[in-house]
């Protein structure tokens, strides 16, 4: 029977601080590299200079174990903000890898949220972040979330995956009913399943974008404001930010968070025109 995990990420890491996860990290990061290739091929993207200082985290680590990572942020005509990043100490338990993509306001397709990591067990998060209120928009629920429901239920029934329950209230508020949040013991079969679910989620989402109808021009400014507000709240309230403080110092970690949500961006946001 799977175990429900309510322990904060930092406590999981500190309970097993010296686990060498380099091999698992390499396999997980390869999944994100494959996803990044698909995203870069689909969208016209420009690297925002605000992430230049975070191309290589090794030079700014204050941790004795030499934390590493990189952060790249992009924007483009169809994309408000795209993040491809990782952070951690692969030989010392903790890693966290992100792909998050917020679309421009010309579409109402859900935004894409994805993370893998080691804590020291494998950690995974995946969600389609809605652009509208789900409770009052049943057609939106049917259009974008019904088809992923069976995948969600399959993962729930797979006892290798332990549901991870965040103690942070807002983090749970920001997750949809088909969000994936688990820990698991990594092996070849499980990693293959994780990769399959990851690619399925991305391919499904890219298909939605390809077939998206344009939103009315008069609605786009409000959509853009809502998207950025939610993205900022999720990044600022991330309970794992305290690990960034520990590895890089509070001031640098806060600058990373601002870069993650787009608060430090230098390139203009797409208008969707």
Phi, psi and omega in degrees: 000135179290155182253136176279128185256115177246005181283132177303150182304315183298326178289321176301317181294315184289338176288335179221074192280349190236035179273126179280106182251020184301317182295314177297319178302314182301319180291320179291317180295330176294326176297315179293326177296319178295319178295318179299320178301318179294319181293315180296327179287330184276323188247150169277114188232146176233130180291128178278129182300345182296339180265002183302321184291346183249022178296329181218108184288342185302328184285348183240004181290140174251359183279144182294334184272006174068065179297155182223178177152180176203155180220121177235131181235139186226159170219170181186179183303325180258353190237122176288308184205124178238127180243129173230111190206163166211159181208147174144190178230088188305331178272358182229053168083300198265131165216153179214122184239137186231139159230115175229137184222117176259125180283164172290167186285359179284349178239155172248010175303138178306149174283162189252123177237133186205136175209142170231158179186183176228135188220018011270341174297163175300137173240139179220140176222134174213139176200154168258113188274116189291151179261359180221169174288120185289323185298324183262003182231074185294330178295322177295318177300311181297321184290318189250341187246338180298318185288341178266355184296320180295323177297317177300314181293325177298316178294323178298326183274350180275109188288356174286340183260126179262116179303127177262120182253111180291140176281346181278122184299313184296323178302318179289324177300323185281354182263137179279169178294349176250016178294145177257122175215103187216159160245160181195156173279121186283131166214177187299317181295317181293318178297325177296320178293318178301314178299318180298317179294319180299313182291324177298315180297317181291314181298319177299315182294317178298324175296320176300316181297316181300329185252014185289141170275149179285141175279152177304140183303321183291345181266349194287325180298318180292322178298317181297319179296314180299314180302311183293323179298314180294317180298317178297314181299317181297316182291315183292325183269003180302119182297340181279359179300333180295336174288325174297319177302317183293321185278328190231358183088149188297317183297314180293319179297321178295324176294324176297315181298317179298324177290322181300317184269353178100008180290342179254009187299150175247336178275147183292153176284147177291141179269343183078013181282000000 
